[in-house]
Amino acid sequence: MINSLSKVSNIIIDETVGVVKKTFDNLVSDNKISEGQGKSIFENIKNGLFDKSSELENSVTELIKKIYAKMDIATPEELEGLKRRVTLLEKLTK
């Protein structure tokens, strides 16, 4: 679930970067800003978006962990750990 949300946030960021780039390309082609200004501003915005993407992913991950804990549901990581323990215990009892 967390990985799926991460993929969705990356898709959103990629799409946003594409729209921002297209906007700056249009401003340059309309001679409203220079090509150098467009590249510089775009890079700053792009880097900021990717920084925020990482922060958003961390926030969502923490929120999901809190939801799992409040609902008393095992996380996928906890479930994997339990499966490994059961497998080990089964081998030890044979």
ChimeraX attribute file (.defattr): number of C-alpha atoms within 10 A of each C-alpha:
attribute: neighborCount
match mode: 1-to-1
recipient: residues
	/A:1	10
	/A:2	15
	/A:3	10
	/A:4	9
	/A:5	13
	/A:6	18
	/A:7	13
	/A:8	13
	/A:9	17
	/A:10	16
	/A:11	12
	/A:12	13
	/A:13	17
	/A:14	15
	/A:15	12
	/A:16	14
	/A:17	19
	/A:18	12
	/A:19	12
	/A:20	15
	/A:21	19
	/A:22	13
	/A:23	14
	/A:24	20
	/A:25	18
	/A:26	14
	/A:27	15
	/A:28	17
	/A:29	12
	/A:30	10
	/A:31	10
	/A:32	12
	/A:33	15
	/A:34	15
	/A:35	15
	/A:36	10
	/A:37	13
	/A:38	18
	/A:39	16
	/A:40	12
	/A:41	13
	/A:42	19
	/A:43	14
	/A:44	10
	/A:45	15
	/A:46	19
	/A:47	12
	/A:48	11
	/A:49	16
	/A:50	15
	/A:51	11
	/A:52	13
	/A:53	17
	/A:54	14
	/A:55	12
	/A:56	14
	/A:57	19
	/A:58	14
	/A:59	12
	/A:60	16
	/A:61	17
	/A:62	13
	/A:63	12
	/A:64	15
	/A:65	16
	/A:66	12
	/A:67	13
	/A:68	14
	/A:69	12
	/A:70	9
	/A:71	9
	/A:72	9
	/A:73	12
	/A:74	13
	/A:75	15
	/A:76	12
	/A:77	9
	/A:78	11
	/A:79	12
	/A:80	12
	/A:81	12
	/A:82	13
	/A:83	12
	/A:84	12
	/A:85	12
	/A:86	12
	/A:87	11
	/A:88	11
	/A:89	11
	/A:90	10
	/A:91	9
	/A:92	8
	/A:93	6
	/A:94	5
